[in-house]
Structures are given as C-alpha cells and as structure tokens.
Amino acid sequence: MFKIAGVELDSRFFLGTALYDSPQIMMDSIAASQTQVMTLSLRRQVAGAADSKNQDSIFFDYLRTFQKNNHYLLPNTAGCHSAKEAITLANMSRELFNTNWIKLEVVGDDYTLQPDPFQLVEAAEELIKQGFEVFPYCTDDLVVCEKLLNVGCSILMPWGAPIGTGKGLTNPYALRTLRQRFPNVPLIVDAGMGSPSHAALAMEMGFDGVLLNTAVAKAQDSVKMAQAFKAAIEGGRLAYEAGIMAEQETAAASTPIVGVPFWHQS
C-alpha cells in the first residue's frame, strides 16, 4: 500500500484506456491488471468503434462504475500544445468526471511527443492555483522536475521513453538521479514501457509506480499482458524493498568448498 495525492492505493500499476480493440477487451484488461487508477482523455476515440455512440456509452458507463468502487480516474490533457489549451481541457475534465486529479500533458514536439517544459510548468502552476492535483507528464530532466515541484506539484511522472515506443528506460542514470534527489516525492514512470521487464526495472530502482497503455492495449493478448505487467511491478517492488545485491567485479562462490577452512573461503 502506498499513498499518493491524499489516497492510499494497493496497486502501483496505472493503466491507460486507449487503443484497445474493443471496450470489452479494455474492461477485461483493467480487471486483470487490478489497477486502481485509470487514465483517459476527453479527446479519446473508442478503439474499433469511433463512430458508435453505443460503444461510447458503454465506455463511460464502465468508467462511472469503476469510479464508485474505491478506484480513481486520472483524466489527461493529451493532444494539447499550449498551457491555455491544457488548462481549458483540465477544467472540462473536472466537470465531467468530478475529480480534481489531472495528468498534465503539453506536447512540445509532434514527432517524439516530448513535453514542452515551459508550457508544462506554466500550466501546472495555474492548475494548482485552481485546486487541481497535478500529475505532470515530463521528461527525466532534473531542472524541469525541480521547477514543477517549486510551483506546487507533489507528484512527478517522468517518462521512461517517448510514448508508444516500447523502448523501456532509455536513460537509467537520469531516472536514478531523480529518485535520489527527490526521495520523498511520489515518482511514477510514465510512457515508453514495452515489456514487463522494463516495469520491473523501474520498480527495482525505487520508483513508486508505473503508468502505461500501448504495451497492454496492442498486445496479442491484452489480458495476459496486463497480468504480466501486474506481476512484474509487484516483483520489482518486492525486490527493491528486500534489497538488491550490489554488483561486483570478481566471482564469489555461493557454495562452500569442502576441506577448505572457513577463514579461507570468500
């Protein structure tokens, strides 16, 4: 169990709702993941049924049910390119979903979907003044993260890699630096995860959780992949809490050698 944004969660797995082949597959994957936090965007289109009002109705009915059972919706501002645009969408999301949580995204580059740090900080500062709990999606840049904390963010969501690339943790050094510099700040690695091993590595580094979407939604079997990520996240966290052995350059036998005095054994 861990605490974030004033609530206690049992699951450290945050899961997105886009790109699934059908609403039913999405629902089954969410159930298999045992997530308590689901992300979504007002700009989304229901996968496989973009023109179906019935499918949209099923999707939003499910979200409302999800929200009533000690679970939480995390609306996002995906697709926004300016602070003004993100602030407007955040307010619309708060009205529709009755939550002050917002995953703040402000795109700076359309090719990599890298966040615009200047617009991101500006939007975060204003939304916090308006009473939002801002979950900023940012790069692993230490200075940007410091500025986000300085304007009032209590959570950071640095990327592992650009959204949808599946590259995993492309800059482990930067991520470790963030963990070391902000030991008491909830840090969720967001985006770029391609396999459960990527998520396990993030958790072994001491991050508080992982947010992903594409790796589950576009898997051949989304439900099984959701289960795999769930297990990897739990395993990585347990390993971190247990204390992972330090690497060393020389070999050390794990089995004692018969006939050698114990003081000669290494």
Kinemage of the C-alpha trace (Angstrom):
@kinemage 1
@onewidth
@group {chain A} dominant
@subgroup {mainchain}
@vectorlist {calphas} color= white
{ca met a 1} P 0.000 0.000 0.000
{ca phe a 2} L 1.247 3.499 -0.761
{ca lys a 3} L -0.173 6.996 -0.559
{ca ile a 4} L -0.462 9.392 -3.470
{ca ala a 5} L -2.492 12.585 -3.835
{ca gly a 6} L -4.051 12.013 -0.449
{ca val a 7} L -5.345 8.489 -1.097
{ca glu a 8} L -3.980 5.062 -0.243
{ca leu a 9} L -3.612 2.569 -3.074
{ca asp a 10} L -2.914 -1.156 -3.048
{ca ser a 11} L -1.808 -1.240 -6.693
{ca arg a 12} L 1.182 0.593 -8.135
{ca phe a 13} L 0.019 -0.100 -11.688
{ca phe a 14} L -1.625 2.843 -13.509
{ca leu a 15} L -3.249 1.841 -16.807
{ca gly a 16} L -4.474 3.779 -19.828
{ca thr a 17} L -7.734 3.225 -21.718
{ca ala a 18} L -6.808 3.990 -25.341
{ca leu a 19} L -6.022 1.762 -28.340
{ca tyr a 20} L -7.804 -1.429 -27.244
{ca asp a 21} L -9.510 -3.435 -29.970
{ca ser a 22} L -12.825 -3.220 -28.136
{ca pro a 23} L -14.318 -1.831 -24.911
{ca gln a 24} L -14.734 -5.390 -23.615
{ca ile a 25} L -11.035 -6.173 -24.059
{ca met a 26} L -10.227 -2.929 -22.279
{ca met a 27} L -12.518 -3.823 -19.368
{ca asp a 28} L -11.097 -7.345 -19.105
{ca ser a 29} L -7.533 -5.997 -19.178
{ca ile a 30} L -8.279 -3.480 -16.449
{ca ala a 31} L -9.786 -6.217 -14.297
{ca ala a 32} L -6.749 -8.459 -14.872
{ca ser a 33} L -4.319 -5.660 -14.008
{ca gln a 34} L -6.082 -4.958 -10.696
{ca thr a 35} L -5.236 -1.300 -11.207
{ca gln a 36} L -6.956 1.307 -9.074
{ca val a 37} L -6.071 4.254 -11.319
{ca met a 38} L -7.168 4.526 -14.924
{ca thr a 39} L -6.163 7.327 -17.286
{ca leu a 40} L -8.365 8.703 -20.039
{ca ser a 41} L -8.756 11.735 -22.265
{ca leu a 42} L -11.756 13.737 -23.407
{ca arg a 43} L -10.164 13.656 -26.841
{ca arg a 44} L -10.116 9.878 -26.973
{ca gln a 45} L -11.903 7.763 -29.530
{ca val a 46} L -13.242 4.394 -28.573
{ca ala a 47} L -10.959 1.876 -30.292
{ca gly a 48} L -12.650 -0.051 -33.047
{ca ala a 49} L -15.826 1.971 -32.735
{ca ala a 50} L -15.005 5.621 -33.266
{ca asp a 51} L -18.424 6.380 -34.763
{ca ser a 52} L -20.551 4.332 -32.399
{ca lys a 53} L -22.475 6.253 -29.761
{ca asn a 54} L -23.424 2.949 -28.158
{ca gln a 55} L -19.783 1.989 -27.677
{ca asp a 56} L -19.039 5.404 -26.207
{ca ser a 57} L -21.927 4.922 -23.794
{ca ile a 58} L -20.579 1.512 -22.708
{ca phe a 59} L -17.147 3.028 -22.148
{ca phe a 60} L -18.342 5.919 -19.986
{ca asp a 61} L -20.806 3.742 -18.068
{ca tyr a 62} L -17.918 1.449 -17.190
{ca leu a 63} L -15.820 4.382 -16.032
{ca arg a 64} L -18.572 5.559 -13.723
{ca thr a 65} L -18.852 2.077 -12.234
{ca phe a 66} L -15.089 1.912 -11.858
{ca gln a 67} L -15.048 5.272 -10.075
{ca lys a 68} L -17.597 4.123 -7.470
{ca asn a 69} L -15.585 1.116 -6.275
{ca asn a 70} L -12.637 2.728 -4.487
{ca his a 71} L -10.944 3.336 -7.818
{ca tyr a 72} L -9.798 6.585 -9.347
{ca leu a 73} L -9.944 8.218 -12.746
{ca leu a 74} L -6.973 10.241 -13.900
{ca pro a 75} L -8.104 12.394 -16.846
{ca asn a 76} L -5.292 13.673 -19.054
{ca thr a 77} L -4.720 16.593 -21.384
{ca ala a 78} L -3.265 14.504 -24.216
{ca gly a 79} L -3.017 16.369 -27.506
{ca cys a 80} L -2.692 19.854 -26.010
{ca his a 81} L 0.110 22.070 -27.321
{ca ser a 82} L -0.177 25.086 -25.025
{ca ala a 83} L -0.755 25.856 -21.377
{ca lys a 84} L -4.011 27.614 -22.208
{ca glu a 85} L -5.348 24.622 -24.118
{ca ala a 86} L -4.353 22.203 -21.333
{ca ile a 87} L -5.952 24.364 -18.632
{ca thr a 88} L -9.224 24.511 -20.573
{ca leu a 89} L -9.322 20.742 -21.083
{ca ala a 90} L -8.450 20.126 -17.424
{ca asn a 91} L -11.429 22.170 -16.308
{ca met a 92} L -13.731 20.324 -18.701
{ca ser a 93} L -12.459 17.010 -17.329
{ca arg a 94} L -13.058 18.101 -13.749
{ca glu a 95} L -16.650 18.985 -14.606
{ca leu a 96} L -17.335 15.735 -16.440
{ca phe a 97} L -15.582 13.246 -14.169
{ca asn a 98} L -15.963 15.054 -10.840
{ca thr a 99} L -12.290 14.805 -9.913
{ca asn a 100} L -9.548 17.344 -9.305
{ca trp a 101} L -6.887 14.891 -10.472
{ca ile a 102} L -5.318 15.717 -13.833
{ca lys a 103} L -2.474 14.126 -15.731
{ca leu a 104} L -0.979 17.206 -17.317
{ca glu a 105} L 0.421 16.762 -20.818
{ca val a 106} L 1.572 19.612 -23.059
{ca val a 107} L 3.157 18.431 -26.306
{ca gly a 108} L 6.249 20.288 -27.450
{ca asp a 109} L 7.293 18.100 -30.367
{ca asp a 110} L 4.838 16.184 -32.555
{ca tyr a 111} L 7.429 13.604 -33.655
{ca thr a 112} L 8.533 12.416 -30.193
{ca leu a 113} L 5.546 13.799 -28.251
{ca gln a 114} L 8.136 15.241 -25.886
{ca pro a 115} L 6.563 17.610 -23.355
{ca asp a 116} L 7.109 21.359 -23.687
{ca pro a 117} L 8.792 22.192 -20.354
{ca phe a 118} L 7.913 25.896 -20.411
{ca gln a 119} L 4.220 25.419 -21.167
{ca leu a 120} L 4.076 22.465 -18.775
{ca val a 121} L 5.350 24.466 -15.802
{ca glu a 122} L 3.085 27.394 -16.664
{ca ala a 123} L 0.013 25.168 -16.876
{ca ala a 124} L 0.920 23.276 -13.696
{ca glu a 125} L 1.250 26.493 -11.702
{ca glu a 126} L -2.142 27.790 -12.829
{ca leu a 127} L -3.968 24.490 -12.337
{ca ile a 128} L -2.600 24.117 -8.815
{ca lys a 129} L -3.923 27.600 -8.032
{ca gln a 130} L -7.300 26.380 -9.279
{ca gly a 131} L -7.283 23.462 -6.851
{ca phe a 132} L -6.122 20.632 -9.095
{ca glu a 133} L -3.899 17.752 -8.024
{ca val a 134} L -1.486 17.857 -10.949
{ca phe a 135} L 0.277 14.710 -12.167
{ca pro a 136} L 2.739 16.261 -14.665
{ca tyr a 137} L 3.980 14.091 -17.513
{ca cys a 138} L 7.546 15.307 -18.013
{ca thr a 139} L 10.923 14.216 -19.256
{ca asp a 140} L 13.622 12.983 -16.868
{ca asp a 141} L 15.245 16.440 -16.817
{ca leu a 142} L 16.236 17.269 -13.228
{ca val a 143} L 15.825 21.040 -13.572
{ca val a 144} L 12.357 20.777 -15.117
{ca cys a 145} L 11.309 18.442 -12.313
{ca glu a 146} L 12.601 20.892 -9.711
{ca lys a 147} L 10.603 23.715 -11.282
{ca leu a 148} L 7.448 21.600 -11.292
{ca leu a 149} L 7.919 20.900 -7.593
{ca asn a 150} L 8.601 24.581 -6.930
{ca val a 151} L 5.245 25.633 -8.422
{ca gly a 152} L 3.420 23.183 -6.191
{ca cys a 153} L 3.371 19.750 -7.819
{ca ser a 154} L 3.530 16.969 -5.239
{ca ile a 155} L 3.902 14.151 -7.798
{ca leu a 156} L 6.147 13.711 -10.831
{ca met a 157} L 5.656 11.447 -13.830
{ca pro a 158} L 8.937 11.306 -15.787
{ca trp a 159} L 8.990 9.311 -18.996
{ca gly a 160} L 10.914 6.093 -19.467
{ca ala a 161} L 10.956 6.720 -23.218
{ca pro a 162} L 8.727 8.562 -25.708
{ca ile a 163} L 5.075 7.499 -25.669
{ca gly a 164} L 4.338 4.302 -27.580
{ca thr a 165} L 7.953 3.460 -28.450
{ca gly a 166} L 8.318 0.430 -26.182
{ca lys a 167} L 11.988 1.261 -25.639
{ca gly a 168} L 11.838 0.950 -21.860
{ca leu a 169} L 14.135 3.042 -19.668
{ca thr a 170} L 16.362 4.859 -22.151
{ca asn a 171} L 18.198 6.939 -19.543
{ca pro a 172} L 18.511 4.958 -16.295
{ca tyr a 173} L 21.112 7.402 -14.957
{ca ala a 174} L 18.697 10.342 -15.169
{ca leu a 175} L 15.903 8.337 -13.562
{ca arg a 176} L 18.148 7.178 -10.722
{ca thr a 177} L 19.206 10.782 -10.191
{ca leu a 178} L 15.574 11.860 -9.835
{ca arg a 179} L 14.911 9.079 -7.338
{ca gln a 180} L 17.960 10.052 -5.292
{ca arg a 181} L 17.287 13.785 -5.383
{ca phe a 182} L 13.583 13.503 -4.529
{ca pro a 183} L 13.397 10.603 -2.078
{ca asn a 184} L 10.078 11.713 -0.564
{ca val a 185} L 8.251 12.677 -3.767
{ca pro a 186} L 5.967 10.083 -5.382
{ca leu a 187} L 7.550 9.267 -8.755
{ca ile a 188} L 5.620 7.332 -11.414
{ca val a 189} L 7.490 6.255 -14.543
{ca asp a 190} L 5.154 7.086 -17.405
{ca ala a 191} L 5.398 6.055 -21.061
{ca gly a 192} L 7.746 4.027 -23.221
{ca met a 193} L 7.334 0.682 -21.492
{ca gly a 194} L 7.385 -2.192 -23.951
{ca ser a 195} L 7.711 -5.286 -21.788
{ca pro a 196} L 7.113 -6.289 -18.174
{ca ser a 197} L 10.872 -6.394 -17.582
{ca his a 198} L 11.003 -2.630 -18.211
{ca ala a 199} L 8.417 -2.079 -15.498
{ca ala a 200} L 10.225 -4.402 -13.101
{ca leu a 201} L 13.456 -2.449 -13.599
{ca ala a 202} L 11.730 0.844 -12.808
{ca met a 203} L 10.320 -0.621 -9.619
{ca glu a 204} L 13.683 -2.119 -8.642
{ca met a 205} L 15.107 1.417 -8.901
{ca gly a 206} L 12.682 2.547 -6.211
{ca phe a 207} L 10.007 4.262 -8.251
{ca asp a 208} L 6.559 4.316 -6.699
{ca gly a 209} L 4.613 3.078 -9.694
{ca val a 210} L 4.367 2.656 -13.444
{ca leu a 211} L 1.862 4.069 -15.934
{ca leu a 212} L 1.481 2.507 -19.366
{ca asn a 213} L -1.058 1.884 -22.096
{ca thr a 214} L 0.208 0.750 -25.500
{ca ala a 215} L 2.123 -2.346 -24.360
{ca val a 216} L -1.061 -3.822 -22.915
{ca ala a 217} L -3.615 -2.446 -25.375
{ca lys a 218} L -1.756 -3.570 -28.509
{ca ala a 219} L -0.523 -6.934 -27.225
{ca gln a 220} L -1.748 -10.078 -28.981
{ca asp a 221} L -3.455 -10.939 -25.696
{ca ser a 222} L -4.100 -7.750 -23.731
{ca val a 223} L -5.489 -9.557 -20.691
{ca lys a 224} L -2.444 -11.792 -20.277
{ca met a 225} L -0.131 -8.836 -20.821
{ca ala a 226} L -1.945 -6.878 -18.123
{ca gln a 227} L -1.385 -9.818 -15.770
{ca ala a 228} L 2.285 -9.963 -16.755
{ca phe a 229} L 2.839 -6.274 -16.024
{ca lys a 230} L 0.996 -6.601 -12.715
{ca ala a 231} L 3.313 -9.429 -11.636
{ca ala a 232} L 6.431 -7.581 -12.838
{ca ile a 233} L 5.525 -4.411 -10.958
{ca glu a 234} L 4.835 -6.322 -7.769
{ca gly a 235} L 8.042 -8.352 -8.149
{ca gly a 236} L 10.161 -5.289 -8.833
{ca arg a 237} L 8.813 -3.516 -5.763
{ca leu a 238} L 9.405 -6.543 -3.547
{ca ala a 239} L 12.978 -6.766 -4.827
{ca tyr a 240} L 13.571 -3.087 -4.056
{ca glu a 241} L 12.196 -3.469 -0.543
{ca ala a 242} L 14.206 -6.664 0.040
{ca gly a 243} L 17.463 -5.012 -1.012
{ca ile a 244} L 19.065 -5.973 -4.316
{ca met a 245} L 22.639 -7.225 -4.074
{ca ala a 246} L 25.352 -4.900 -5.309
{ca glu a 247} L 27.246 -5.802 -8.463
{ca gln a 248} L 30.900 -6.765 -8.095
{ca glu a 249} L 33.764 -7.434 -10.472
{ca thr a 250} L 35.019 -10.722 -9.020
{ca ala a 251} L 33.233 -14.054 -8.769
{ca ala a 252} L 32.264 -15.369 -5.344
{ca ala a 253} L 31.268 -18.999 -4.831
{ca ser a 254} L 27.887 -19.400 -3.199
{ca thr a 255} L 28.617 -22.996 -2.152
{ca pro a 256} L 31.336 -23.669 0.482
{ca ile a 257} L 34.270 -25.772 -0.727
{ca val a 258} L 34.689 -28.973 1.298
{ca gly a 259} L 38.040 -29.230 3.050
{ca val a 260} L 38.885 -25.530 2.946
{ca pro a 261} L 38.910 -23.728 6.324
{ca phe a 262} L 36.045 -21.255 6.593
{ca trp a 263} L 38.502 -18.338 7.031
{ca his a 264} L 39.913 -19.079 3.558
{ca gln a 265} L 36.506 -19.041 1.936
{ca ser a 266} L 35.211 -15.867 0.330
